[in-house]
């Protein structure tokens, strides 16, 4: 079938390390842009960080590919890989779903954390991945993020967090909601130490993640076209009994209304962040 040629982001990850910018053979040959429907060569799309060459639509990108695009080659040290989810509420089939996501993505959880250098500037970067339980925040995600900020505070390093989440993880109940406060406290300690936190929201950033650490950066950025919000559009419209603007809860709408400092094209994210880190280093 023709659809089988289309690139699937939830493909099983190849165990071998790929060189930066090299097309991975286990990807499909072509990808259909979900926005403009143009057929794209996956090899070229990969080189453009999954940004459509026709309409600039930002397709999903894996956390590992984004991390590779950001950190200087050979500088990355992956942190807290041993932190994984358990099933505190004995939620039916939760363990099997976690194992399935681990197999499909090659990740242990919905966020990866690394220390390294970005264009020579030392930094701690955390990247959430919507392929794993829709980037939902459970106890392991909250623990990894809190540890990331604590680690950065101890080493006096700036933190960049790329958010992509459907919100709190329902299978862990109130434990998942507690992570909002837990991570926010770690952010406050980092801030009180006079250190920089850049919150970088990607598509989608919703629910408890958007309502906590995603919105309290010293600098709040978002990727072009990203969906950002707490409750869903339909719920809000039914509550306030009004029709919302077509661009409501988009990154561009939030920039216009003062919730963001800038909207950044993914292809420019490394240079953009490099300039911020460089200026911050000079100020210190």
N, C-alpha and C positions, 0 to 999 in steps of 0.2 A: 504493500500500500504506500501511496505517496506520502501520507502523513508520517510514516515510519522514518522518512528521511529527515524530518524536522528535528532540530536540536532539542534535547530534553535536559533541563537543568538538574533534574533529580537523578541523573545517570550515576551508575556505580563508579566510584573514583578509581583510577588506575593507581596501583601501588607504587609504580616507578615515578621518580621525581622528574618533572618536565622542566626544560630550560625556559627561562622567561621569553614570552613572545612566540614560542614554538607551538604549532597547532597540534593538539592531542588527537591521535588517530582514533580514539574511541568516541569522538564526537561525530555527529552526522555531518554530511557535506554541506547542507544548506539549512538556513533558519528563516522562518517567516516572521517579520516584524509584526507584533500584535497591534500596533497602532496604525501604521500606513499600509500593512499587508504586503510590503515589498519583500521579494525573495532575496536573501543575502547569503553570501558565501560565509560559512561559519569561521573559516580560517581568517578572513579579513575582519569579521566582526570581533573575534577574539583579540586581534591586535588593537582594535579601537575600544577595548574594555567594555564590549557588549553595548555600544551606543550605535544606533541605526545611522547609516550614512545618508539616508534619504530624508528622514524627519527628525533626527536627533533624539528619538525616543530612547530612554534608558531601560534596557532590558535587565533582568535580574543577573547579578554577578555573584559568584561564590565568595565566601569570606576568605578562602585561601588565595584565590586569584587577586582579590583586592589587596590583601596584605602583601603579596608579592609585588604588586604594582607600586606600593607605597614605600616599603623599607629598602634601604640600600642592600645590594646583593652581599650575602655572607654575614650580615649584621644581626639577623633575627635569632632571638632566643625565645622559644615558645614556653609559656608559663602556665602552671596550674592544670596541666592536662589530666591529672589524676582525679580531678573533681568531676563526678558524674551524678546523674539523678538516681534516686531510689524511689520506692513506691510507699510513702508513709501512710497513705490512706487505703492501701490494698485496692486501688482502683482497678476494675476489670480490664485486662488486656494492655495495661499501661506498659509493663515491661517489654512485651512483644513489640509494641509500637516503637519504643525507644531503640530496641535492637534493630528493627527494620530501618529506622532513620540513620543509625550508625553505619549500617551496611551500605545504604544508598549514598550517603554523603562522605563517608570516611572521617566524620567528626565524632567526638565524644559527647558534645553538647551543642546548644544553639548559639554559643559564643566562643570565639577563640581570642586569646590574649597573648601578645608578644611584646618583648622589649627589643629595641634596636635603634638604628639611626635612620632618619629621614633627611636625605641630602646633607648628611653630616651632623644633624642635630639629634641628640639622644631623646628618646620618647618611649612611652608605653602606649600601645594601641590595642583597643578591644573592638572586635567586629562581630556583630550579631548576624546570624545566617537564617533566612526565612525558609530554607529547605528543611531545617530540622524543627519539627513540631511548630511550624510557622513562626519560628523565632520566639516562641512563647517563653515567658520568664518564670521558671520554677526555682527551687532552692539552689540548684547547682549553678544556674545562670547568675543568680544574685550573689552567690558566694564567690564566683570567679571575678565578677565585676568589683565587688567590695575588696577582694584581695588585690586586684589591679590598682585600685586607688591607694590602698595602704602601702603596697610595694613602691608605688611612685612617690608617695609622701616620704617614705624612709630614704629613698635615693634622690629625692628632690628633682623629680622629673615631671615634665608636662604629660597630660593624658589626652588622648583622642579616642572618643567612643563613637563608632558607627552603629546606629540603631536600625533595626529592621525587625518588627515584632507585631504579632497580633494581640499582645497584651499579656496578662498574667496567665499561667498555665492551670487550667481548670482541674486537672487530675491531682493537683497538690493542694487544692482548696486555699484556706487562709494562710498556709505556709508560703504560697506563692505571692500573696498580697503583702506579706511582711517584708518581702525583698525590696519593695518600693522605698520603705523607710530605711532599711539596712544599707542599701547602696547610696541613698541620699545623705546619710550620716557620714559615710566614707568620703563622699564628694565634699561635704562641708569641712571635714578635717583637712583634706587636701587643699581646699581654698584658704582655710585659716593659716596654712603654712606659707601662703603667698605664692602658690603654684598655679599654673595655667591648666584649665580644662576646656577643651573644644568639643562641643556636642555636635555631631554631624548626622542629621536624620536622613534616612533613605527610605525607599518605598517597600512596604508600608511601615509607618511608625504610629501605632495606635494603642489604646487602652492604658493600662497602668504604667507602661514604659514611657509613653508620651506625657503622662501626668506626673512623672517623677524625674529621674536623672536625665532624660532626653531633653528636658526643657530648662535646665538650670546651669548650662555651660557659661563660662565667662564670654565665650563667643559661640553663638548658635547658628549653625549652617545647615543647609539641606541640599539634597540632590535635585536637579531639575525634574519637575513633574511628580515629585514624591507625594504620596497620600499621607497626611499627618493629621491626627485628631484623637479624641478620646472616644466618645460614643459615635455610632454610625449615623450616616446622613438621614436615613429613614426615621430612626429613633428621635433625632433632634427635631425634624420637621413635624412629626406627630406630637411632640411635646409642646413646641412653641406655636403650632398651627400656622406656620408660614413656609413659603417656598424659599429655599436657600439658593444663593447664586450658583451658577454652573461650575465655577472654579473653586467652590467652597472646599476647604480642607486640603487644598494643594499647596505645595511649597511657595508658589508664586503669590497666592492669596495671602498666606501668612506673612510673607515678606512685605507686602503692601500694607498690612495692618500692624506691623511692628513687632511680630513675635520672632522673626528671624533677622539676623544681621546680613545674610547674603544667601543667594541661591547659586550653586556652583555646578558647572558642567563636570561630569566625572573625568573627562579627559584632561581637565585642568586641576584636579584635586591635589595632585602631588605638588605642583608648583605653588598653588595657592597656600597649602599648609606649610610648605617650606618657608615661604615669606613670613608667615605668622610666627613660626618657631624661631626664625632668625631674628625678627624684631624683638620677640620676648627675651631671647638670650642677650641681646644688646642692652635691653632695659635693666635686666638683672645685674 
